[in-house]
Amino acid sequence: MARIVQLDKHVAELIAAGEVVERPASVVKELVENAIDAGATAITVEIRRGGAGYIRVTDNGSGIENEDVPTAFLRNATSKVRTEEDLHGIATLGFRGEALASICAVAKVTMTTRTARTELGTKIELAGGEVARIEETGCPVGTTIVVRDLFYNTPARLKFLKSDVTEANAVAACMDRMALSHVEIAFKFIRDGKIAMFSSGNSDLLSCAYSVFGKEFAQGLVPVQYTLDQVTVRGLVSKPEATRGSRSMQYFFVNGRFVKTATGQTALEEAYKNEIMARKFPACILFIDLDCRQVDVNTHPAKIEIRFVQEKPVYEAIFFGVKNALMTVTPISTVRLEPSPQAVIMKNEAIQSTGEQMKISSKSSESSDIQIRVEPVLQASPQKPAIAPEDDFWRRGSLKVAQSENQYHRNVAGMLDAWAPAEEMDVGPEEMPPQLPVEQEEMHAEPVISQDFRLIGEAFATFILAESGDGLYLVDKHAAHERILFEQLKKGEGAGQSQVLLSPIPVALPKNEYALVLENSLEIAKMGIMIDDFGQGTVLVREFPTALDKGNIREIVEEIAALLVKGKKGITPALLDELYHSMACKAAVKGNSKSSEQELISLLQMLADNGEIRHCPHGRPVAVELTKKEIEKQFGRIQ
């Protein structure tokens, strides 16, 4: 192993050094990265009390030479960088020489280490950056570092740590990323005496994804392998039908380092354009491998943000790599010509359909007979289910149409940016509204359409055409149904009519979202959604509001989790409105989907019964009126 030396001041000043110890998760990250750089094939991490009380990282790497142990804890001491030129081609995860010095300055640290060429190792104990004890000891090859009482000497920083559960979940999320980034290493994560995560280290990314995120997530992934202009993209991406409500499951690794990259994110989502619905996001575990000299990792203290010398090759490699992967799971029907042993002569051109193939036979005017056979890949769409009773259909949000009628939604053009709720504003106490006179308390707003409406039909599978009095009304189905569901949820009607699911629905979440959902499970239950902990980053949905479609359970829970992460203050009234908006929007009937006459009449009747429904929760009008007089003017019947 290379000797550890302290960098020259000139070289140290060129490094964008910053504070690396923010919380227990950052300690684990730095220590595990050091273990990976040391060539370890097995790494075990154990924490107690969220990591603030105890962290132990054990590896079977190369270890540290006995004489280098004291130097390892000096600032800017590293075995990975020697000169200024080395900073232009960093191939290791760590390189600044700050981690051990920063950790031992704010905690009590014990390290035992041994190399393969020595019989005895070295044990060193430090507290507050000062060496308390150093001696020879017997230990296996590799390094074990124990960190106790993090921030014990900096109470101002200690008080800013979150709860033990939150900090432990941050460490768990860090370990998930480490396991995914190096599938050739066997990782074990022990949390308060229990094994929380284990990866086999068999170099199989799909197997690792299964261990980290569970069976359901792993089954929705397809492999990616593509090389373009010396940039290789490999990994896994989600199938179009396995997309999510946020970008929380997008993992990018550049030369084995977990990073956040706008270039990768944009290329990924552009590859899914016209393949997934708006406001849905793909999941991925993508590795971008390229020359180290084409990447600058020295731009952020946590090394999580990077810069590419040339972004175009990276963008194109990701885009075309993902596109090729998606083509393997979304093939179109194939058409091929085959010689027919005997021409089928029919008076008129005929179509003969069977369960799995469709043959179009005709007699050619030429001497050769040709048979065209179309082999669809997808199975035939199921029959359209029976419509629920008129007075219950729209309230339950159970509109379901045949797969062929919903195909449009899988080909929505373009992708929208991540939707984020408006920031909460600090406002003073609300003023009590003045009491209305008795004679005004019974007054109600006029509905957008009166009870004497007559259904004319449906336009563009999106708008209802109806006649009422002297007006012609165009009603936006989605906007109207969304507002109806929103009002029911806000008034507690959805929560008051929850149904117990016959089979609980598992929902896999990132560790930070998983923790927040469990912390707010009682508030979520008031919304009619009963959630239990299933462990390993997965929650079980046992009850769900009857006003919403059960087909949207996963994406609604994912949306709740994503909004909780953005709010981070629990479920406030403002956040609750955002959640109801999202739940209603996802459960409402979609535009560009045909509806039966009974369904259209049912929706019009609900609008006629409620004068408060004039706009959807996002402010769009639910109906537009064209008066008879205006129409007659257009035709010149009146002046």
C-alpha positions in Angstrom: 0.0 0.0 0.0 1.2 3.6 -0.8 2.8 5.5 2.1 0.7 8.3 3.7 2.3 11.7 3.6 1.1 15.2 4.5 0.4 17.3 1.4 2.4 20.4 0.7 0.6 23.6 1.5 0.5 24.6 -2.1 -1.3 21.4 -3.1 -3.7 21.5 -0.1 -4.8 25.0 -1.0 -5.8 23.8 -4.4 -8.3 21.4 -2.9 -11.9 22.7 -2.4 -11.9 21.6 1.2 -14.9 22.0 3.3 -16.7 20.6 6.4 -17.2 16.9 5.8 -18.9 15.9 9.1 -22.4 17.1 9.2 -24.2 14.2 10.8 -23.7 10.4 11.4 -24.4 9.6 7.8 -21.5 11.7 6.6 -19.2 9.9 9.0 -20.3 6.6 7.6 -19.9 7.8 4.0 -16.3 8.9 4.5 -15.3 5.8 6.4 -16.9 3.4 3.9 -15.4 5.3 1.0 -11.9 4.8 2.6 -12.6 1.1 3.0 -13.6 0.8 -0.7 -10.4 2.7 -1.7 -8.4 0.2 0.4 -9.6 -2.7 -1.7 -12.1 -4.2 0.7 -14.4 -7.0 -0.5 -16.5 -7.1 2.7 -17.6 -4.1 4.8 -19.7 -4.1 7.9 -21.3 -1.0 9.4 -23.0 -1.0 12.8 -24.7 2.0 14.4 -26.6 2.6 17.7 -28.7 5.6 18.7 -28.9 6.8 15.1 -25.1 6.8 14.8 -24.6 9.7 17.2 -23.8 7.3 20.0 -21.9 4.6 18.2 -20.6 3.9 14.7 -18.4 0.9 13.8 -17.0 0.3 10.3 -15.0 -2.9 9.7 -13.3 -3.9 6.4 -10.9 -6.5 5.1 -9.0 -4.1 3.0 -5.2 -3.5 2.8 -4.9 -1.8 6.1 -2.5 1.0 7.2 1.2 0.6 7.8 2.0 0.8 11.5 4.3 3.9 11.1 1.6 5.7 9.0 -1.2 5.4 11.6 -0.5 8.7 13.5 -0.1 10.5 10.2 -3.5 9.3 8.9 -5.3 11.6 11.4 -3.5 14.7 10.3 -5.3 17.2 8.1 -4.6 16.9 4.4 -2.8 13.6 5.0 -3.7 11.1 2.2 -2.2 8.3 0.2 -4.1 9.1 -3.0 -2.8 12.5 -4.1 0.8 13.7 -4.4 1.0 16.6 -6.8 -1.2 19.2 -8.5 -1.4 17.1 -11.6 -3.0 14.3 -9.6 -6.1 16.5 -9.0 -6.9 16.4 -12.7 -7.5 12.6 -12.8 -8.9 11.5 -9.5 -9.9 7.8 -9.6 -10.5 7.2 -5.9 -13.5 8.1 -3.8 -11.5 9.9 -1.2 -8.5 12.2 -1.9 -8.6 15.3 0.4 -7.2 13.8 3.5 -9.9 15.5 5.6 -12.2 12.7 6.8 -10.3 11.2 9.7 -9.0 14.5 10.9 -12.5 16.0 10.9 -14.1 13.0 12.6 -11.6 12.6 15.4 -11.9 16.4 16.1 -15.6 16.0 17.1 -15.8 12.5 18.5 -14.0 9.7 20.4 -12.3 7.5 17.9 -10.6 4.1 18.2 -8.9 2.5 15.2 -7.3 -0.9 14.8 -5.5 -1.8 11.6 -3.1 -4.3 10.1 -1.5 -5.0 6.7 -0.9 -8.5 5.3 2.9 -8.1 5.7 2.9 -7.6 9.5 2.0 -10.0 12.3 0.8 -7.3 14.6 -1.4 -4.4 13.9 -1.8 -1.0 15.5 -4.5 0.4 17.9 -4.9 4.1 18.3 -7.4 6.1 20.5 -8.2 9.7 19.9 -10.6 12.2 21.5 -11.2 15.8 20.3 -8.4 15.5 17.8 -5.7 14.5 20.4 -4.0 11.1 20.5 -4.8 9.4 23.8 -3.2 6.1 23.3 -1.3 4.1 20.6 -0.1 0.5 20.9 0.5 -2.7 19.0 -2.3 -5.2 19.0 -3.4 -8.4 17.4 -6.1 -8.0 14.8 -7.1 -9.4 11.4 -5.9 -7.8 8.1 -7.9 -4.7 7.4 -9.2 -1.8 9.4 -11.9 -1.3 12.1 -12.9 2.2 13.2 -15.2 2.9 16.1 -16.7 6.4 16.5 -18.4 7.2 19.8 -20.2 10.2 21.1 -20.3 12.3 18.0 -20.2 16.1 18.6 -19.7 15.4 22.4 -17.4 18.5 22.5 -19.5 20.7 20.3 -23.0 20.9 21.9 -24.1 23.6 19.5 -23.8 21.2 16.6 -25.2 18.2 18.6 -28.5 19.9 19.2 -29.1 20.2 15.4 -29.1 16.5 14.9 -32.6 15.0 14.2 -34.2 12.2 16.1 -32.4 8.8 16.3 -34.8 7.3 13.8 -34.2 10.1 11.2 -30.5 10.0 11.6 -30.5 6.2 11.4 -32.5 6.3 8.2 -30.1 8.8 6.7 -27.3 6.3 7.4 -29.4 3.5 5.9 -29.9 5.6 2.7 -26.1 6.1 2.6 -25.5 2.4 2.9 -28.1 1.7 0.1 -26.1 4.0 -2.2 -22.8 2.3 -1.2 -24.1 -1.2 -1.9 -25.5 -0.2 -5.3 -22.3 1.6 -6.3 -20.0 -1.4 -5.6 -21.9 -4.6 -6.2 -18.7 -6.6 -6.0 -18.4 -5.8 -2.3 -20.4 -7.6 0.4 -22.1 -5.0 2.6 -23.7 -5.6 6.0 -25.6 -2.9 7.8 -26.5 -3.5 11.5 -28.9 -1.1 13.1 -29.4 -1.3 16.9 -28.4 -4.9 17.0 -30.5 -6.0 14.0 -29.3 -6.6 10.4 -31.1 -4.0 8.3 -29.4 -4.6 5.0 -27.2 -7.2 3.5 -25.7 -7.6 0.0 -24.0 -10.7 -1.3 -21.2 -9.0 -3.2 -21.8 -11.3 -6.2 -21.4 -8.4 -8.7 -25.0 -8.8 -9.8 -26.6 -5.4 -9.8 -30.2 -6.7 -10.1 -29.6 -9.0 -7.1 -28.2 -6.0 -5.2 -31.3 -3.9 -6.1 -33.5 -6.7 -4.8 -31.6 -6.8 -1.5 -31.8 -3.0 -1.1 -35.2 -2.1 -2.4 -37.2 -5.3 -2.5 -38.8 -7.6 -5.0 -41.4 -5.3 -6.4 -38.9 -2.6 -7.3 -36.4 -5.1 -8.8 -39.1 -6.7 -11.0 -39.8 -3.4 -12.7 -36.2 -2.9 -14.0 -34.5 -3.6 -17.3 -30.8 -3.7 -18.0 -28.9 -0.9 -19.8 -25.5 -1.4 -21.5 -24.3 1.2 -24.1 -21.0 2.8 -25.1 -20.6 6.0 -27.2 -17.5 8.2 -27.7 -15.6 6.5 -24.8 -18.5 7.0 -22.4 -20.1 3.8 -21.1 -23.5 3.7 -19.5 -24.6 0.6 -17.7 -27.1 -0.4 -15.1 -30.9 -0.7 -14.7 -33.9 1.5 -15.6 -37.5 1.1 -14.8 -40.1 -0.1 -17.3 -42.5 2.5 -18.5 -45.3 1.0 -16.4 -43.1 1.0 -13.3 -42.5 4.8 -13.1 -42.9 6.8 -9.9 -44.4 10.0 -8.6 -41.0 11.6 -7.9 -37.3 11.5 -8.8 -36.4 10.0 -5.5 -35.5 6.6 -7.0 -33.0 8.0 -9.6 -29.4 6.9 -8.7 -26.5 8.1 -10.8 -22.9 6.9 -10.3 -19.9 8.5 -12.1 -16.9 6.2 -12.0 -18.3 4.5 -9.0 -19.2 7.7 -7.1 -22.8 8.6 -6.2 -23.6 12.0 -7.7 -26.4 14.4 -8.5 -26.2 15.3 -12.1 -28.7 17.5 -14.0 -27.2 16.2 -17.3 -28.0 12.6 -16.4 -31.4 13.4 -15.1 -32.4 15.4 -18.2 -31.1 12.7 -20.6 -32.9 10.0 -18.7 -36.3 11.7 -18.7 -35.9 12.8 -22.3 -35.4 9.1 -23.3 -38.8 8.3 -21.7 -40.5 11.1 -23.6 -43.8 9.8 -25.1 -43.4 6.6 -23.1 -44.8 7.6 -19.7 -47.5 9.9 -18.4 -46.9 13.5 -17.5 -45.7 14.1 -13.9 -44.4 10.5 -13.7 -40.7 9.9 -13.4 -38.5 6.9 -14.3 -36.4 5.2 -11.7 -32.8 4.2 -12.5 -29.5 2.8 -11.2 -27.1 4.1 -13.8 -23.3 4.0 -13.9 -21.5 6.4 -16.2 -17.9 5.3 -16.8 -15.5 7.7 -18.5 -11.9 9.0 -18.4 -11.3 10.5 -14.9 -9.7 13.5 -16.6 -13.1 14.4 -18.1 -14.7 14.8 -14.7 -14.1 17.4 -11.9 -15.2 15.9 -8.6 -13.5 18.6 -6.6 -16.4 21.1 -6.7 -18.3 20.2 -3.5 -17.2 19.4 0.1 -19.3 16.2 0.1 -18.1 15.4 -3.5 -21.8 14.8 -4.5 -21.8 17.4 -7.2 -19.5 17.1 -10.2 -18.8 18.8 -13.5 -18.1 17.2 -16.9 -15.5 18.7 -19.2 -17.9 17.9 -22.1 -21.6 17.2 -21.2 -22.8 16.4 -24.7 -21.1 12.9 -25.0 -22.5 12.0 -21.5 -26.0 13.2 -22.4 -26.0 11.3 -25.6 -24.7 8.1 -24.1 -27.4 8.1 -21.4 -30.1 9.0 -23.8 -29.4 6.4 -26.5 -28.5 3.8 -23.9 -31.8 4.1 -22.1 -33.7 4.4 -25.5 -32.2 1.1 -26.6 -33.1 -0.6 -23.3 -36.7 0.6 -23.6 -37.0 -0.8 -27.1 -36.6 -4.2 -25.7 -39.6 -3.9 -23.4 -42.0 -1.8 -25.6 -41.8 -3.5 -29.1 -44.5 -2.6 -31.7 -46.5 -5.2 -33.6 -44.5 -6.9 -36.3 -45.7 -7.3 -39.9 -44.2 -9.9 -42.2 -45.0 -11.4 -45.5 -45.3 -15.1 -45.9 -46.0 -17.2 -49.0 -49.5 -18.8 -48.7 -49.8 -22.4 -49.8 -53.2 -21.6 -51.3 -54.8 -18.3 -52.0 -58.0 -17.7 -50.2 -60.5 -16.3 -52.7 -63.3 -14.2 -51.1 -65.9 -12.0 -52.7 -64.9 -9.0 -50.5 -61.7 -8.5 -48.6 -62.0 -10.3 -45.2 -60.3 -10.1 -41.9 -60.0 -13.3 -39.9 -59.0 -12.8 -36.3 -57.9 -15.4 -33.8 -56.8 -15.0 -30.2 -53.2 -14.5 -31.0 -52.9 -13.5 -34.6 -54.8 -11.7 -37.3 -54.6 -12.7 -40.9 -55.6 -10.6 -43.8 -56.0 -12.7 -46.9 -56.6 -11.5 -50.4 -56.0 -12.7 -53.9 -53.2 -10.8 -55.7 -53.7 -9.8 -59.3 -50.2 -11.2 -59.9 -49.3 -14.9 -60.1 -47.7 -15.0 -56.6 -50.0 -15.3 -53.5 -49.0 -13.3 -50.4 -50.4 -13.6 -46.9 -50.0 -10.8 -44.4 -49.8 -11.7 -40.8 -49.7 -9.2 -38.0 -48.5 -10.6 -34.6 -49.4 -8.3 -31.8 -47.1 -8.4 -28.8 -49.6 -7.4 -26.2 -52.6 -9.5 -25.2 -56.1 -8.3 -26.1 -57.5 -5.6 -23.8 -59.8 -6.9 -21.1 -63.5 -6.2 -21.4 -64.8 -2.9 -20.1 -66.1 -3.5 -16.6 -69.7 -2.8 -15.7 -70.4 0.8 -14.7 -71.2 1.5 -11.1 -74.6 2.9 -10.1 -75.2 6.4 -11.2 -75.3 8.0 -7.8 -72.1 6.3 -6.7 -69.9 6.1 -9.7 -68.2 9.4 -9.7 -68.0 9.6 -5.9 -66.0 6.4 -5.7 -63.7 7.5 -8.5 -63.8 4.0 -10.0 -63.9 4.9 -13.7 -62.2 2.2 -15.6 -62.1 1.8 -19.3 -60.7 -0.8 -21.7 -56.9 -0.8 -22.1 -57.2 0.2 -25.7 -59.1 3.3 -24.7 -56.5 4.3 -22.2 -53.5 3.7 -24.5 -53.3 7.5 -25.1 -52.0 8.0 -21.5 -49.0 5.9 -22.2 -48.0 8.2 -25.1 -48.4 11.6 -23.6 -46.0 14.0 -25.4 -43.3 15.6 -23.3 -42.4 15.4 -19.7 -43.2 18.1 -17.1 -40.7 19.4 -14.6 -41.1 18.0 -11.1 -44.2 19.6 -9.5 -43.4 21.2 -6.2 -45.9 22.7 -3.8 -45.9 26.4 -3.1 -43.8 27.4 -0.2 -45.6 28.0 3.0 -45.9 31.6 4.1 -45.9 32.9 7.6 -49.2 34.5 8.3 -50.8 35.9 11.3 -53.9 34.6 13.0 -56.8 34.3 10.7 -59.6 36.8 11.3 -62.9 35.4 12.3 -65.4 35.9 9.4 -68.3 38.1 10.2 -71.5 36.4 11.1 -74.0 36.4 8.2 -77.5 37.6 8.8 -79.9 34.9 9.5 -81.7 35.4 6.2 -78.4 34.9 4.3 -77.3 31.7 6.0 -79.5 29.6 3.8 -78.3 31.2 0.5 -76.3 29.0 -1.8 -74.2 29.8 -4.9 -75.8 29.0 -8.2 -74.5 25.8 -9.9 -72.6 26.1 -13.1 -75.4 24.2 -14.8 -79.0 23.9 -13.8 -81.1 20.8 -13.1 -82.9 20.9 -16.4 -79.7 20.1 -18.4 -79.8 17.8 -21.5 -76.8 15.8 -22.5 -75.7 16.3 -26.1 -72.6 14.3 -26.2 -68.8 14.2 -25.7 -66.1 16.1 -27.6 -62.5 14.9 -28.0 -63.2 12.3 -25.2 -62.4 15.2 -22.8 -65.3 17.7 -22.8 -69.0 17.1 -22.0 -71.5 19.0 -24.2 -74.8 19.8 -22.5 -77.7 22.1 -23.1 -79.4 23.9 -20.2 -81.8 26.8 -20.5 -80.5 29.2 -23.1 -76.9 28.0 -22.8 -74.6 25.5 -24.4 -72.1 24.2 -21.8 -68.7 22.6 -22.3 -67.6 20.8 -19.1 -64.0 19.6 -18.5 -64.5 16.0 -17.2 -61.2 15.8 -15.4 -61.4 19.3 -13.8 -64.9 18.7 -12.6 -64.3 15.3 -11.2 -61.1 16.4 -9.5 -62.9 19.2 -7.7 -65.6 16.8 -6.5 -63.1 14.4 -5.1 -61.1 17.2 -3.5 -64.1 18.6 -1.7 -65.0 15.1 -0.4 -61.5 14.5 0.9 -61.3 18.0 2.5 -64.6 17.5 4.3 -63.4 14.1 5.6 -65.9 12.1 3.5 -63.0 10.0 2.0 -61.5 9.3 5.4 -64.9 8.5 6.9 -65.5 5.8 4.3 -62.2 3.9 4.1 -62.2 0.4 3.0 -60.0 -2.4 4.3 -58.0 -3.9 1.4 -58.3 -7.6 0.9 -54.5 -7.8 0.2 -52.3 -5.0 1.6 -50.4 -3.1 -1.0 -46.6 -2.8 -0.4 -45.0 0.5 -1.4 -41.2 0.7 -1.5 -39.8 4.1 -0.6 -36.3 5.7 -0.2 -35.2 5.6 3.4 -35.7 9.3 4.1 -39.3 9.2 2.7 -39.9 5.9 4.5 -39.0 7.5 7.8 -41.2 10.5 7.4 -44.2 8.5 6.3 -44.0 6.3 9.4 -43.5 9.4 11.6 -46.7 10.9 10.2 -48.7 7.7 10.0 -51.3 8.9 12.4 -51.9 12.1 10.4 -52.0 10.1 7.2 -54.6 7.8 8.8 -56.9 10.8 9.3 -56.9 11.0 5.5 -58.3 7.5 5.3 -55.0 5.8 4.5 -53.9 3.2 7.0 -50.2 2.4 6.8 -48.1 -0.2 8.6 -44.3 -0.6 8.7 -43.2 -3.6 6.6 -39.5 -3.0 7.2 -36.6 -2.5 4.7 -37.9 0.8 3.4 -41.4 -0.7 2.6 -44.8 0.3 4.0 -48.0 -1.6 3.7 -51.3 0.2 2.8 -54.1 -1.6 4.6 -57.0 0.8 4.2 -57.8 3.3 1.5 -60.5 5.9 1.0 -63.5 4.6 -1.0 -63.6 8.0 -2.9 -60.4 7.1 -4.6 -59.4 4.5 -7.2 -57.4 1.7 -5.6 -55.3 1.5 -8.8 -53.6 4.8 -7.7 -52.6 3.6 -4.2 -48.8 3.4 -4.8 -48.5 6.7 -6.6 -50.6 8.5 -4.0 -48.4 7.2 -1.2 -45.3 8.1 -3.1 -46.7 11.6 -3.7 -47.4 11.9 0.1 -43.9 10.8 0.9 -42.3 13.3 -1.6 -44.3 16.2 -0.3 -43.4 15.3 3.3 -39.7 15.5 2.3 -40.2 18.9 0.8 -42.1 20.2 3.8 -40.1 18.4 6.5 -42.5 19.9 9.2 -45.1 17.3 9.3 -48.5 17.6 7.7 -49.5 21.2 8.0 -52.8 22.6 6.8 -51.1 24.0 3.7 -49.4 20.6 3.0 -52.7 18.8 3.6 -54.3 20.9 0.9 -51.5 20.0 -1.5 -51.9 16.3 -0.7 -55.6 16.5 -1.3 -55.0 18.3 -4.6 -52.6 15.5 -5.7 -54.8 12.6 -4.5 -57.8 14.1 -6.3 -55.9 14.8 -9.5 -54.6 11.2 -9.7 -57.9 9.6 -8.9 -60.0 11.8 -11.2 -61.1 10.6 -14.6 -58.5 11.5 -17.2 -59.0 13.5 -20.4 -58.8 11.7 -23.7 -60.7 8.7 -22.3 -64.2 7.9 -23.5 -67.0 7.7 -21.0 -70.5 6.2 -21.2 -73.6 8.3 -21.4 -74.5 7.2 -17.9 -71.2 8.4 -16.6 -71.5 11.8 -18.3 -75.0 12.3 -16.9 -73.9 11.3 -13.4 -71.1 14.0 -13.5 -73.4 16.7 -14.8 -76.0 15.9 -12.1 -73.3 16.3 -9.4 -72.4 19.7 -10.8 -76.0 20.7 -10.8 -76.3 19.7 -7.2 -73.3 21.7 -5.9 -73.0 25.3 -6.6 -69.5 25.6 -5.1 -67.9 23.5 -7.8 -66.7 26.2 -10.3 -63.0 25.6 -10.6 -60.7 22.7 -10.1 -58.2 22.8 -7.1 -55.6 24.3 -9.4 -57.9 27.2 -10.5 -59.0 26.0 -14.0 -62.7 26.4 -14.7 -64.8 23.3 -14.9 -67.2 24.6 -17.4 -67.6 27.2 -20.2 -71.0 28.6 -21.3 -72.0 29.7 -24.8 -75.4 31.4 -24.7 -78.0 31.0 -27.4 -77.8 34.7 -28.2 -74.0 34.6 -28.7 -74.4 31.6 -31.1 -77.1 33.3 -33.1 -74.9 36.4 -33.5 -72.2 34.2 -34.9 -74.6 33.0 -37.6 -76.0 36.4 -38.3 -79.5 35.5 -37.1 -79.6 38.6 -34.9 -77.5 41.8 -34.7 
